[in-house]
Amino acid sequence: MSDRFTGNFTQQEAIPEEGIEAALAVLRHGRLHRYNLAEGELGEAALLEQDFAALTGARYCLAVASGGYALGAALRALGVGPGEPVLTNAFTLAPVPGAIAALGARPVFVETTEELTIDLDDLAEKAGEARVLMLSHMRGHIADMDRLTEVCREAGLILVEDCAHTMGARWNGVPSGRHGVIGCYSTQTYKHANSGEGGLLITDDEGLAARMILLSGSYMLYERHLAAPGPEAFENLRYEVPNISGRMDNLRAAILRPQLSRLEARAADWLERYRALEAGLWGAPGITLPHRPEAEAFVGSSFQFLALDWPEDRLAELVSRAGARGVELKWFGAETPRGFTSRYDHWHYAAPLPLRRTDRVLKGLMDLRLPLTFTVEDCQLIARILHEEIAALAP
Ligand SMILES: *Cc1c(COP(=O)(O)O)cnc(C)c1O
């Protein structure tokens, strides 16, 4: 009888007790709206922004309603408008092209390497076609940021980072989200901090910070922020920037603050699980594992492997056999989008052009979530099951 895994791939950890206590305090006083403050009170949302700015070393931070809202606010603050081409990864999640398309702008997709990062040669070729690059560190894989920022600098491309999967990660010691003009994060349940829904924005640019705060719906109460520019930064903008409400509330912020202080410890736990899977799959026939460069301090909250050039029926069979043993593989090569897993050519609103290298990679790409409710032994068992099924099916 072969082993079977019985864990739940979508079960995240509980909210820390400290967060539950803080949330209850907000519920008991009832001031959930971020600007609804008692005399002398600072408010959880403003404190969260202060905490996250300190954590990343950014001058300014804004908490918003979702990661997707953060991406949209960043693009709006940069003046991206209808018809404008915006470069982005072909391998990403739907809210990224969605944020671009929501502005009437046009996503222009860049190829994907076998390391699952943006293809810097293709980026260099397309750099002249746009003003902004919305870079998605999809599944936590960080491109060579030294070379990438050089390509952007040479072409005059403005870099915005989508750090939905890299909160807590670093490249050469620099926190992910600090290589571009704006860093965007998600605190949705499946990301590295969990408030159900939520997002964060960071920047060092005073004008962009003021615009994003006004956009989020600050009702001229921006002086109640603790990680914002001074009132003079808002003087000329307050009549110009429309209110597109997307604030975070004090309840979510209260839940998040204790999670941020645990981020580093949790990243270490994730890495241990990632390495256990990696070790267990090492040498499995017919697959390749992404190489993780020395400079990349990643958060291993998910795991990917490539079964490049396998026939489609073998790939489908692998998903089904692993599934029968309790290991839930997400396959990016499937014909139709399923759940969170979709592919650039499913995003018809973006009128994507075919990308040959990306197609080959996504066709053979398998993806697993690694929630921290899994133990290292769980990850070893998952790897053992996958290794056996891969060995049985490898062409
Ligand atoms: C989750 C996610 C987002 C957006 O987050 P939401 O909070 O769900 O809007 C953006 N980019 C990537 C890569 C994501 O996975």
The ligand as a MOL file (V3000), in Angstrom:
LIG
                    3D

  0  0  0     0  0            999 V3000
M  V30 BEGIN CTAB
M  V30 COUNTS 15 15 0 0 0
M  V30 BEGIN ATOM
M  V30 1 C -2.6130 37.7220 -4.9230 0
M  V30 2 C -1.8540 38.4200 -5.9480 0
M  V30 3 C -2.0790 39.7630 -6.2650 0
M  V30 4 C -3.2040 40.5910 -5.7590 0
M  V30 5 O -3.6770 40.3550 -4.5530 0
M  V30 6 P -5.1950 40.4970 -4.0500 0
M  V30 7 O -4.9570 40.9350 -2.6680 0
M  V30 8 O -5.8160 39.1400 -4.1970 0
M  V30 9 O -5.8710 41.5360 -4.8830 0
M  V30 10 C -1.2160 40.3660 -7.1700 0
M  V30 11 N -0.2290 39.6850 -7.7520 0
M  V30 12 C 0.0040 38.3950 -7.5000 0
M  V30 13 C 1.1490 37.7240 -8.1810 0
M  V30 14 C -0.8010 37.7170 -6.6080 0
M  V30 15 O -0.5910 36.4210 -6.3670 0
M  V30 END ATOM
M  V30 BEGIN BOND
M  V30 1 1 1 2
M  V30 2 1 2 3
M  V30 3 2 2 14
M  V30 4 1 3 4
M  V30 5 2 3 10
M  V30 6 1 4 5
M  V30 7 1 5 6
M  V30 8 2 6 7
M  V30 9 1 6 8
M  V30 10 1 6 9
M  V30 11 1 10 11
M  V30 12 2 11 12
M  V30 13 1 12 13
M  V30 14 1 12 14
M  V30 15 1 14 15
M  V30 END BOND
M  V30 END CTAB
M  END
